[in-house]
Amino acid sequence: MATSNDKLILDTECKTKPTIVYPTNWGFKIIGRDKDKLLASIKEIMGDKKHLCSLGNTSKTGKFTTYNASCIVESEEERNKIFKYFEDHIDINMVI
């Protein structure tokens, strides 16, 4: 495992899980078809939790839009819970 510009780079040969020290800033890439609904879903899921959100890319065909959302997560459990909320939301096609 190596770092470059404070970003984690995982070695595909490495079989061990990286150590994440909490609390930490965690980013989610949210992908869907309607940018207004995506933004609304991020606000809904994050609620009162302080977060950052920025418009990402749009696919070549214009069919999909991405938003980058990030927040401080206190634990792996919280990180997974937020991910699951995004994953299960009707207006979100994919979360990375």
matplotlib code that plots the C-alpha trace (Angstrom):
import matplotlib.pyplot as plt

x = [0.0, 1.3, 0.1, 0.3, -1.0, -2.8, -4.8, -4.7, -3.5, -4.2, -1.8, -3.8, -1.3, -1.9, -4.3, -4.6, -7.3, -6.0, -6.1, -8.4, -8.1, -11.4, -12.7, -11.8, -13.0, -14.7, -15.9, -18.8, -19.3, -23.0, -24.3, -27.7, -29.9, -31.4, -29.0, -31.7, -32.9, -29.3, -28.7, -31.9, -31.1, -27.7, -29.3, -31.9, -29.4, -26.8, -29.6, -28.0, -24.6, -22.0, -20.9, -19.5, -21.1, -19.9, -21.2, -19.0, -19.0, -21.8, -21.6, -20.9, -24.6, -25.8, -27.7, -25.8, -24.5, -22.2, -21.9, -19.0, -20.2, -17.9, -18.2, -16.4, -17.3, -16.7, -16.4, -16.6, -20.1, -21.2, -19.4, -21.1, -24.5, -24.2, -23.0, -26.0, -28.5, -27.0, -27.0, -30.7, -32.0, -34.5, -32.9, -29.3, -28.1, -24.7, -22.4, -18.7]
y = [0.0, 3.4, 7.0, 9.7, 13.2, 11.9, 9.4, 5.7, 3.5, -0.2, -2.8, -5.5, -8.0, -7.1, -9.5, -7.5, -5.0, -1.4, 0.1, 3.1, 5.4, 7.0, 9.6, 10.3, 12.2, 9.8, 10.4, 8.8, 9.0, 9.0, 8.1, 8.5, 9.8, 13.0, 15.5, 17.3, 14.0, 13.0, 16.2, 15.9, 12.3, 13.4, 16.1, 13.6, 10.9, 13.3, 15.2, 17.5, 15.9, 18.4, 17.4, 18.6, 18.0, 18.8, 18.1, 15.5, 14.3, 13.7, 10.7, 11.2, 10.5, 12.7, 9.8, 9.7, 12.3, 12.0, 13.9, 13.7, 13.8, 13.6, 13.8, 12.9, 9.4, 8.3, 4.5, 1.8, 1.1, 4.7, 4.7, 1.4, 2.7, 5.8, 3.8, 1.4, 4.4, 5.7, 2.2, 1.5, 5.0, 4.8, 7.8, 6.5, 4.0, 3.4, 4.5, 4.1]
z = [0.0, -0.9, -0.7, -3.3, -2.5, 0.6, -1.5, -0.7, -3.5, -3.0, -4.3, -6.1, -4.9, -1.3, 0.5, 3.7, 4.5, 4.8, 8.3, 8.5, 11.5, 12.6, 12.6, 9.0, 6.0, 3.6, 0.1, -1.8, -5.6, -6.2, -9.7, -11.2, -14.0, -12.6, -11.1, -9.1, -7.5, -6.8, -4.9, -3.0, -2.1, -0.8, 1.4, 2.6, 3.5, 5.1, 7.0, 9.6, 9.2, 8.0, 4.5, 1.2, -2.1, -5.6, -9.1, -10.8, -14.4, -16.8, -19.1, -22.8, -23.7, -20.8, -19.4, -16.0, -13.7, -10.7, -7.4, -5.0, -1.4, 1.6, 5.4, 8.6, 9.6, 13.2, 12.6, 9.9, 11.1, 10.3, 7.0, 5.9, 7.1, 5.0, 2.0, 2.4, 2.6, -0.7, -2.2, -1.3, -2.4, -5.4, -7.2, -7.0, -9.6, -8.1, -5.2, -5.1]

ax = plt.figure().add_subplot(projection="3d")
ax.plot(x, y, z, "-o")
ax.set_aspect("equal")
plt.show()
